């Protein structure tokens, strides 16, 4: 909860939704909650605004949702009520709304834990299904009158309270620092936010587990990050620190990984799956994951980054809908907090479907979320959203598995002929047309694109490189994306696009070194080349310069040092921006990327013969390792774009 943005009003939308914090696939071993009976006329998807400043005056905004279902079937929706502004360290109350009819109607707002001028937030509720007690962990820090963040180091302390009457009343909070905040965790501490879990099977059945993250300070600067689980085996009376993964800051003031805001679920074999927000580590990916096989006492391995799981840096939630289908709630825009999407896993979190195969909840701005099962086959989502800003309101959506849809196959692909290449996924319906060399793909400017999934050989890192392709288009306006590698916005990236409204082609390189801010160089041509003819386009980084070349005519600019692939989700997008908000109206052929700077002569060879002199490239061959002496001569990406492969059907080729 270290964010703050302007809050504006949005008209409430009718509907509902709610959630349940369960112990995972083994829930049957613990007492079941008394699920409300579903209404016969219940729609597959319904939504309503649950928290907003004009609905419950007295607060400037509401943030940081968390939700559980009690053993009586009551839904408890928690949030931070921020009084003076929407800052993370203002005067904040922990507030609650209850629903006893499955989220169709809600009771009045009640204050569970008043800030009294300080910050009381980061709700992490968990239900003890043996006793019915609801345990609520929170974090405190001294409040401030402006919208600024807590000073670094920020002295934050964990607290705990409980309810034994289904959330109607709550015990006085008690400080848990002595139990679960080691003395050296003195710069930051956060519980959750979002629901914890109760283990449902095995020798640790009944254990309560909550995720926390923290930082250490050595008196001069932040020195280490900690992601951990905290455990209770007596219904929340006593707690201890369990699994822990710590990362020291590097000599360049960066972290390899910095996982935080953990969400948990229990697998069928009793393992605890942990998925978290990645906060500015140097590894690729804005999500991390880890697993504990001893009931949360330790992690089997350090957290690992998930470069291909598209999301901005944000808190999210995992909820097992049933053993064969888990759900993950996250915005799908890789750069900004918008486009809330539900993605499914059919192997209990070992893999997640891609963003385009998930079910979109909204195209609006959207941020933090929590999620759980309301009743068999019905899930709820509590999430931050707004038309103008993700912090305008907190919405409550309710949806069925019917609305989510059945598992979808990835659909048609087009081959990547580079060594070890994984075929590019076709989005929308690009068409095969005649190309500069054989066939090519035509993009409709709406939703057609090619997305190449992440593989370790694709990120260019700090290397010199060349991205080269053929394009043909007549669009007179709008952004026309040709190729995008890496992140978006200020994240490291490599991009080629047409800008016909400005009468130019643009090549962009964004790179970062150490802990310093990313730097961007954009090189532009003297014309848009939107004449409907084929043109060769190349972007090269060579030492300290970047060169854009169109049909052999080059423009050179000073380069930017550092890596072009760090701290962001990663994929290759052809014909579309990674956020899907701009698409090409035109055709592309022979998209290649090399891990070195090609010479002008090599570009001429590609322009004339579609091959480098002496290169080991062989059309139709993929998945082979480079031979001796060929390093750098084979492309790391090669999309001829002359063939469409369909699952269970014959290939189609063009040309």
N, C-alpha and C positions, 0 to 999 in steps of 0.2 A: 504494500500500500504506500508506494512512494511516488504517486503521481498527482497531478492537479491540472484541471482545465476549466474553461468557462462553461457554465451551466445555462441552458436555455430551456424553454418550455416546449412540450410536445403533447398534442391531444391524445388522451388515452384511447387504446384500442380494446374492443370487447374481447373477452376470452379468459382462459385460465391456464394453469399448469402447476406442477409441484413435484416433489422429489423425496427420495428415501436414502438415507445413509445406511448401507447394508454391510455385512461382513463378506460379501462376494458370493462366489458360486456355491459355497457350502451353507448358505443361509438356512437351508432346511433343517440343519442341526440345532439351530437356536429357535426360540419361540417366534412365531410369525407376528408381524403387526396386524392389527385389525383393519385391513384395507377397506375403505369406503366402497360401497357397491357402485359400479359405474352406471351412469344414466343411460337409458336406452337410446336417447337422441344425441349422445356425446359425439361431437365432430372429431375427425382424425387429428385436427390441429386447432387449438384455441389459445388465445393470448390476452393478457390484460396488463395494465400498468399497476404495480403493487406499491412502489415507493416513488414519490416525486414531491418536490418542494411545495407545489400549489395544492397537492392533495392532503398533505399533513404539514401545515405551516409550523414555523418555529425552527426550521432547518434550512440552510442554504442549499444543501444537496444531500443525496444519499448515495453511498458507495459500498463496495465490498460485500457482495451477497454470500449467504451460506444457508443451507436448508437441510432439514432432516424430517423423517416421518417417525413418529413415536410408536410405541407398542400398541397404543389405542387407535392408530391410524390418523392422528392429528398431524397436520403439517405445521412446522415451525420455520418461518422465513426470517432470517436475521439480516441486519444491515448496519452500517455506520451512519448515524445521523450527524452530519457536520453542521455546526451551528452558524458560525460567522462567515465562512467561505468554504470552498471545496478543497482546501489544502489538506495535506496528509497529517499535519501536526497541529491542527486547530483544536478548538474545544469540540470533542466528539463524544456522543452518547452511543452506547450499543442498544439498538432498538429491535423490536420483534413484532410480527403479525402472525396470528394463528388462524388455521382453517380446519374445521371439523367435518367438512363435507367434500374432501378430496380436492380442494383448491377452487371450488366453484364460488364460494364467498369467503370473505376474510373479516376477522374481528378488527377492532381499533388498534392503532399503534400503541405499544407499551414500551416503556423504557426499562430495559433489563439491567443496565449498568451505566449510571450517569457519569459523564466525564468531569463535571464540576470545574470546568476550565482546562482540564487536561485531556489527553488523547486516550480513549479506551476503545480499542478496535481489534481488527484481525480476528473475527469470530471463527472458531473451529469447534463446532458441536459434534458430539457423538452420543449415540443411544446405547445404554446397557440393556440388552433385550432379555436378560434374565430377571432384572428387577424393575424395568421401566424407567429408571432414572435417566434424565438427560444431563449430560456433562458438557459444560461450555468453557473452552479455553479462550483466553483473550490476551492482548498485550497492551501495556501502558507505557506512556512517556509523558513528560511535562509538555503541556500545551503552550502554544504561542498565539498572539493576537493577529498576526498577519498570515498570509497564505504560504509562507516559506516552509521548507522542509526542516526536520529536526536536525540540530547541529551535529556535526561529526567530530568526535564520537557521540552517538546518541544512546543515552542510558535508558534502555527499554526492559521491562520486567514482565514475565508471564504470570497470569492470574487464572484462577479457576473458580467456577460456581456451578451449582446444580439445581435441578428442579425435580421434585418427586410427585408433582400434581399435573403432569402433562403440559408443562410450560406456563401455567397460570401464575405461579410465583417462583421466586428464585432466592437461593441462599446469598449471603454476603460474599463477595469475592475474597479469595485468600491468595496471598503471594506464593508462587511456586518456585521462585528463583533458586532457593537452596536445593531443590530437588532436580531441576532440569535446566538451569542456566549456569554452566561452569564459570568460574571467576574470570577466566580469560576471554569470555565472549562479551566483551565490554564496549563494542562499537555499534552493534545492531542486533536485534532479536525480533523474531516474528513467529507467531503461531499461525498455522494454516497459510492463508485463510481457506475456508471450505471445510466440508465435513471430514471427520476422521472415520475409522472403521472399527468394528469389533470382530475379532477372529472367530470363525464359525466351526472350525474342526481341528482335529489333531490334539496334541498334548497341551497346546496353549489356547485351547478353546475358551472364549470369553474375554480374552485380553483386549483392552482398548489401545488403539494406536493412532497417534496424531503426528503429522509432519511439522517440523520447525526448520527455520534457517537463521543463521547468525553470522556475525563478523567480529573479528578481533582487531584491536588497535594497539600499536606499540608505543604510543606517546607522540609519534610523529605523523604516522599515516596508517590507513587500514592495512593490516598485515596478513589476514587469512579469512577465508570463507568456509562456512560449515553448513552442510545439509544433513539433517538428522531425523530420526524417529524417536518419539517419547512414548513410554509404555506404562500401562497400569494393569495389574492383575487382581485388583480388589475393587473394581467398579469405580475407580477414579479417586479413591481416598489417598493413595500414595502413587507417586510417579518416579520413573527413573529414565535416564538417557539410554537409548538403545543403539540402533545402527547409526553410524556416523561416517561421513565422507568429507574430509577437509582438504582444501587447496590453499597453499600459501601463495601470496602475491609474488610475481617474478621480479627479476632485477630491473625489468623495463616497466614495472608498475602495471602489468597485465596479469590476468588469471587465465590458465588453460581452460578451466571451467568454473562456473559460478552458479550452481543450481540453487533454486529458491522456490517458494510457494508450491509445495508438494501436494499432489493429489494421489490417493491410495485406493487399491482394490485387492481383494484376496482371490487368488486363482484356485482352481479345483483341486490342485495338489497341495494347497495350504501355503504356497509362496505368496509373499506380499509384493505386489507390483507397485512401483513408485514412478510417477511421471511429473516433471517439474519444469518451471520456467527457467530458461538459460538467460542470465543477466550479464552480458558483456564479456563472456569468455572469448578466448582467441580461437576456439574450435568452431567449426561450422555448425550452425543450427541454433534455433531459438527454443528448442525443447531438449530436455535430458530425460534419461530413464535409468532406473536401477532396480534390483530385485533382492529381497531378503528371503532366505529359505529356512530361517530359524525363528519365525514368528516376530520379525522386526528387531531382533537383537543385534544383527550385523548384516551388512550388504555382502553379497557374494563377489562383487567386483565394484570398482569405482563407477560413478555415473558415466554414461556414454551419451554423446550428442546425437541428435536425430536430424541430419541436414535436410532430408527430404520431407519432413513433416511440416508443412507450410503453416506458419503462424507468426504474428508479431510477438514481441516480448510482452507476455501477458499471463495472468493466472488462468488456469482452465480446470476442468473436472473430468474424472473418469467415473462411470457408473456401469456396473454389470446389469444389463437388461435381463439376460439369462446366461447360463454357462456358455452357450454357443454364440453369444453376441454381446460384446461390450461397446459402450459409447464413449466418445470423447468430445467435449464441447470446447471450441476455440474459434476465434475469428480466423477466416481463411486468407485474408489479405496478408501477404508476407511483410508488408511495410507498415501498415497502419491498423489501428484497432477498428475494424469494420468487417462486415460480412460474416456474422455468426453462423457457424456450420457445425452439424453433428456428423462426426465420422465414426465408422464402425470398425471393430476388430473381431474377426471370427476365430482367433486363436489366443484369446485372453491377453491382449496387449503385446504379443510378440511382433505383430505387424499391424499397421493401420492403413485403411484405404486412403487414397489420395484425396485432396481437397475437392477435385471436380467430381469424384464419385460419391462424396458425402451429400447430406441433405441440408440445403441452405435454409436457415431460419429467417434471416433478414439480410438485405443489402445495406441496411443502415449502419451507422457507426455502432460498434459494440465492443465491450471490454471484458471485465471479470465475469465469471460465471460459476455456478454450482449446479449439480444435477444428480438425480437419483430416480429410482423406480417408484411410481405411485401405486400401481397395482400390476398384476401380471400382464405384460404386453403394453403397459402405458408408462411413459417416462415424463418427468417434469424438468424444466430448465428455468433457473432464476439467473437473470443476466443483466448487466449494465448495457444501456443502449440510448440512442437518440437520433433524431434526424440531422442535427447539426453537430453533435458531440456525444461521445460514448458515455458521458457522465450526466446526461440530462435526467435519466430516470432508471429505475430497475424494473424490468418486465418479468412477468411470470408466464411461461408458455407450457402448454400441456399437449403431448402428442402420442400417437399410438405407433406400434411397429408397422401397421399398415401404411401410415403416413411416411415413415422412414423408407419403406419399400424393401423389396427383396435384395439379396446380394447381387450386385451387378458385375459382369465381367468387364475387363478393362476396355474392350472394344477394339477397333482397328488400329494398326500400328504401321509405321514405315521404318525400314531398316536403317540402322547405324552401322556403317561398314568399317568403322575404326576398330583396332584391336581391342577386344573385350567389350565392345559396344553393346548396349541394351537398346532395343528398338524404341523409337520415339512414339509416344502415344498421340493418336489423332483426336483432337477435340473438335466439337462441331462437325462439319462435313466438308473439309477441303477436297477439291476435285483434282483429278489428274488431267494435265494439259500437256501440250508439246512444250519442251523446254529448250534451253540453250544447248544442252547435251542430253539427248533422249527425252525422258519425261520430266515433268515438274509438277508442283502443287500450286493450286490457285486458292486464295483465301478470300472470304466474302465480306470482311470488314465488320462482322457481327461477333461470332463466337468460334470461328474456325482457327485452329492453331496446331502446332506440334509441340509437345512437352516431352523432353528427354529426362528420364529419372536420374537421380543422383547416383554416381559411382565414384569411387576414390580417385580415378584417373582424370576426371573432368576439371576439378578446380585448378586454375592456373597459378594460384599463389603469387609468388614474387617473380616468376619467370617472365622473360620476354615471350611474346606470343604474336600470332596472326590469326585473325578471324576473316574469312574470305567467303563470298557468296555471289550469286547472280540474282538480280531483282528486275522486275518489270511491273510498272503501275502507271495509272493515269489520274489517281486521286488528286484533287486540287486543294484539299484542305485536311485538317486533322493530323494527329500524330500517326505515323505509319511505321509500326515496329517491324524490323526485319529479324533481328537476333538480340536476345537478352540472356546474359549468363550471370548468375549470382543473385545478389539482392536487389533492393530498390531504394529510392530516397537517398539517404546519406550512407547507406551500407555499401561495402565494396562490390563492384560490378563492372561488367563490360557490356556495352550496348551499341547497336547500330540501328538507325531509324531514319525515315524520310520525314521532312518537315516542309511539305509543299507550300503551305501558307506563307512560310518565310523564305521560300525559294532556295532550299538547301537540303543537303544530306548531312547528318550529324553522327559522329562517333564519340562515345563517352567512355572514359576510364575513371573509376573511383577506387582509390587505394588508401590503405592505412598502414602506418608503421608504429609499433609499440602502443603506448597508451594515448598517443596524440590523436587529434581529430582526423577524420577521413578528409582527403583532398581529391578534388575532381578536376579533370581537364576535358574539355569538349572541343573537338576539331570539326570544322564545318567546310563543306564544299561551296563552290561558287554558284551552283545551280541545283534544282530539285530533281532533274533527270526523270520527270514524270511524263515522258513522251510515249509510253506504251512499248518501248523497245527494251531489249535485254542489255543490262549494264553489269560489269564486274565491280564489286565493292570490297575493299579490304581495309581493316584497321590493324595497325601493327604497333607494338611497343618494342622499342629498341633502345636499351640503356636508358638514357635520360630524355628520350623524345618519343612522341606519339605521332604516327603518320596515318592520314586518311587518304586512300587512293581510289579514284573512280575512273575506270577505263584507262589506267596508266597515268592519270594526272593526280599529283600528290599535293597535299597540304600538310605542313609539319608544325607541331606545337611542342613546347617544353612538356616533358612527361611528369608523372607523379610517382615517387618511389613507394614501395611497399607491396602488400598483398592485395589482390583483387578478389579474394575469397576468404572472408572471415566474419564470424559473429552474425550470421544471417542464415535463413533457409537457403537452399541451393538447388537450382535446376537450370535446365537450358530451355528457353522458350523461343520458338520460331513462329513469326507472324503474330505475336501477341505480347503485351507487357505481362509480367508475372502476376499482377493483380487483376488481370482480365479486363481492365477498363479502357484499353485501346487495342484495336486489332487492325491488321493490314487489309486493305482492299487492293489486291494485286497478286503477283506470282513470284515464287522463289524457286531456285534450283541450285544444286551442288553447294550446300552449306558445309564448310569445313573450318576446323580450328586446329592450329598447330601450337605446340608448346615451345615455339621459338619464332623469331622474326624472319619471315621469308625475304629473300632479296627481290629487287625489282625484276631481275631476270626470271626468277621462279614464278612471280606473279604473271609475267608474260607467258611462260610455259603453260600455266594453268588456264590462262585466257585463250590460248590457241589450241592446246591439246588435252586439256582437262586432266593433266598429270604432271608431276614433277619429274625432271630428268633423273633417271636411275632410281626412282622411288619404288619401294616394294608394294605399292598399292595394287590390289587386284580386285576389280569389281566383282561383287558376289561373294567375297570371302570376308567373314567377320569372326570375331572371337579368338583370333590368333595372336600370340605374343609376338612383339617385334623380333626380327632376327638379329644376329650379331652385326654390329656396325650400322644399324638402321635407326638408332635412337634419335628422335627429333625429326626424322624424315617422314614417319607415318603420322597422320593426324590423330589427335585425341578425340576428335568428333568428325564424322563424315556422314552427312545425310544427303544421298543423291536425290531424294524426294521424287523418285521415279516409280515407286511401287507402294501399293497399299495391301497390307496383310489383314485378313479378317479371320476371327476365331471360327474354326470349323468350316471355313470356306476357302475357295481358291484365291491366290494372290491376283491382284490387278496391277498391270503395268501400263505406263504411258510412254509416249514418244513416237 
